[in-house]
């Protein structure tokens, strides 16, 4: 018997259906000294933590208290950051990474997740090397 279900709509040009650009890697939390806007060089956060990474982007956890601008700190929605070009400083690795905010998510009392896509800002080889250098869970003791 043939399957008579309707065919699904084709994904938009350049997108794949429910597939990530790169597999995610869980990390030992990596400290971010600050996140700044590249448009006016203002600091958006005092500090943050990278919780997951892939060769195309980073998932960053930010506590509400660490948001500097009151318009960010006093809102439950920081979606207006989506599309903003940012850079973040990783002091432990003596590294600055630039990218574009891809999405944000309110997590309740614990703060926000901010996903930063840096795939257009760095060559693929460099991004793969960064993935190898980021610590896996349990790799380092604090």
N, C-alpha and C positions, 0 to 999 in steps of 0.2 A: 504494500500500500504506500502510495506516495505521500510525502509530507506537503500539505497544502497551506502551511502557515505563510503569512505575508513576509516577503523579504524585508529585512531591516534596512533603514536608510543608510546610505554610504556615509562614512565619516567625512568631515570637511577636509579640503585639500591640505596635505601635510600632517594630518592627525591620524592616529590609529585608534581602533575601537578598544577602549578600556586597557590600554597598554601604556606602561611607563616608558619614558625615554631611556631610563637606566635603572637597574635594580638598586634598592635602598640598602644601606648598611647601618645597622644599629651601632651606636658608639658609646664609649665611656664619655660622659658629658664633657664637651670641649668649651672652655670659657671664651666668651667674646667680650673684649674690653668695651666696645661701643659699636653702634650702628649709626652711620651718618647718611644724610641725603646728599646726593651728588649735585642736585640742582642749586642748592644754596649753602652747602657744606655745614648745615646745622646738624647737631647731634640729635638723633631720635631716641636713643636709649643709652643709659649709663653702662649697663652690662646685659648680657644674655648668655644662653647656653645652646650650643648645637646639639640636638638630640638624635638626628638621623641625617644621613648624607647619601648622595649618589653622585655620579660623575657629571650630572647636569644641574644639581641643586642641593640646597641645604634646608633642613627644617630646624627652625630656631625657636626656643621657648623664651618668652620675655615676661617677667613679672610686671604687673601693673605699676608697682612702685618704681620700677626702673625706666619707665617711659618719661621722658623729660618734658615735652610739651604738654601743658594742661589740657589742650583739646584732644590729645591722645589718651592721657591718663583718666580723664573724666567721662569717656565714652565706652560703651560696650561693643562698639563696632569701629574698627580701624581700617575698613575696606578702602578708604580713600588713599591708602598707601599703595594699593595694587597698581602696578605699572611704574612706580617710582624707582628711579635708579639710585641704588645705595651702595655703600661699601662698608665692610666690617673689618675690625682689627682683631686678630688672634695674637695676643702678646706671647703666649707660650710657644708659638711656632714662628714668631717674628714675621707675620704675614698679614697682608691686607687683600681682601677678596671683594671684587665689585660684581654687581649683578642687578637684576630687576626683581622687585617684589611680585611674585606670581599669585599669591593668595594669602589670606589671613584667616584665623579662626579664633573666636572667643572661647576660652576654656573655663569660664567661671572664675572663682576666687584665685585660681592659680595663675591667671594671666592670659596670654595669647600665644598662638603659634604663628610664626611668619615664615612662609616658604620663599626662598630667594633662588631664582634661576640664574646661574652664572655660566651657562653653556655658550653664550655668544661672546662672553668677555675673555675666555681663556681657551687655548688650543686643547684638543682632546687628549693629547699625550700628557699635558700638565695636569688636567683634571683627573686622569687615571692615576697619576703619581700621587696626587693629593689623597685620593681614596686609600692608597696603600699606606700612607703616613698617618691617617687619622686612626686613633686607638680604638680597637674593638672592646666590647665589654670585658672587664677583668684583666685587660692587658697591662694596665698601670694601677698601682695602689696609691692612694692619696694619703 
